[in-house]
């Protein structure tokens, strides 16, 4: 496994984790309303979701999508619709920012973990990434294809967890900063909505097919 493959997966993973999405929204909301500990517990659930998708992709989920192309398209279109809905929530009059505190009842550690897991498992961009991105960096000639898939997936998980952990720890401070500066909060909300909208359009128009791991 070459350095270029590791750096490539790391760079794409960094770009994806910095893009506002369901995982970020859930982790930030829990960190602001219930504290950093709740955010970190939720993050462990997100981590398990990554591992579940990685394992499924490496053990043949990509083959299923190759065999049933309409299922792959259904996942992508569902993901596009969900991202478009999130974009509308942010951009509509009276919309809210990901850093706006919401009224959420405190949850137990078990529920926090479960919700973090389910939020990630229902995040379509993660499925698309494992099915379409990582196989492109696998070198069949180098052998140990399955091991390469898990190693490259491990790079993605490490990058995502590091960034999300930083977001969890800084969420309260960022929310306070934005609350004291309404114009910055408005700008952040519109930027987030624009990014989500662009991702929804890109995902809906993408005609690429899954590749075998």
Secondary structure, DSSP 8 states (H G I E B T S, - for coil): --HHHHHHHHHHHHHHHTS--HHHHHHHHHHHHH-HHHHHHHHHHHHHHHHHHHHHIIIIIHHHHHH-HHHHHHHHHHHHHHHHHHHHHHHSTT---TTS--------HHHHHHHHHHHHHT-HHHHHHHHHTGGGG--GGGS-HHHHHHHHHHHHHHHHHHHHHHHHHHHHHHHHHHHT-HHHHHHHHHHHHHHHHHHHHHHHH--------
